[in-house]
Structure formats: C-alpha cells, structure tokens
Amino acid sequence: MMRAVTAPFESVEPVPELALSGSNDRRLRAMLKQHYATVWRVVRRLGVADASAEDVAQQVFVIAASKIDAIEPHAERAFLLGAAARVAANQRRSAPTRYEAPEEDVGGRASDAPGADELLDEKRLRELLDHVLLGLPDDLRAVFVLYEVEELALSDIAAALEIPIGTATSRLRRAREAFAAVARRVRARFRAKEK
C-alpha cells in the first residue's frame, strides 16, 4: 500500500491577525493540529500544485476561523474538507496552467527507512495516481478523493460539499468508472512505452 503524502509543515500556527476568543482560538489551534496534514493532502490530491498547497491549506483555515462559531462540534473535519474542495477548485481555475517538477525530499532518513528503489517506486506511484486523478472532472474528483483516499462516509462528503447524498453517491459511481477508464488509458500508454 502506498504511504500517504504528508504535509511539509506539521506545526502551523493560526494567523495572528484573526482575533478569536479564547475558546475559539483553542478550537482553531486544535483543528490545525489535528487536520492540517489531511487538508494539505486533500488539496494536493484535488490538483493543487505542491508549491501552492500550503497557501491553499492555510486559506481553508482562514475560512474556518471566520466561520468557527457556525462549525458544529465534531464536524470540523467535514467542514474543513468541504472548504478544501471548494478552495482547491477555485485555485485550479484561477492558476495558470504550468508544469512543476516536484522537489526531492532532501531531509535525512533514518537507517530503517525504505531504500532508494522503494522510495522511487512510491514516488512514481504517487505521480501516477496524481496523473490519473487529474484526468477526472473536478466534481467527480472531489467525491472520489474524499471517499476513496480520505475514507470519509458518503453522508459526510455530501454535507462537506453541500450536495444531496444521492448526488454524492452518483458522483462516486461515475468517478469510479472514470477513474478506471483513465487508469486503463494510462496503463496502455505505459505498456506501449515499455515495448
């Protein structure tokens, strides 16, 4: 199984300009600590470039800070992932199309870390997954990533994306079909290159 792509910055502090009451400030800090890596990973899987993923993830938490009183307790993850899907879609629409090569992880690895071949294989698999996901329409990709990658329940996805559960179910079915079709095309292209 592929290891999850993790956010580059695990400890993120709330924006100081956001004046929140003590309890709301603690709640936002807890949300950041618990959900930042997930939000970052989701925006990456929804097509936001590595270079912009941190900014987009931070925008999600700025939105959460501005609406913190409206976020139901224990529904923070669904709210954040719904906001992440919307902010990522807006960012993709407004960002110029360009190719960015991902930076290599230059940090040191522990001796029990996977070898270079395994890391390269995992990196290729993540890039392949990103490529296949980018072949899906935005509305289908959001439901697919939230269900298949982030393992959210359909009811939570429907609430997060503010769509009826029937629509979420239909989009998931269509997304699975589209994912399989794109994966077949990509697989055929790679097999043709190998020959």
Secondary structure by P-SEA (a helix, b strand, c coil): cccccccccccccccccccccaaaaaaaaaaaaccaaaaaaaaaaacccccaaaaaaaaaaaaaaaacccccccaaaaaaaaaaaaaaaaaaaaccbbbbcccccccccccccccaaaaaaaaaaaaaaaaaaaaccaaaaaaaaacccccccaaaaaaaacccaaaaaaaaaaaaaaaaaaaaaaaaaaaaaac
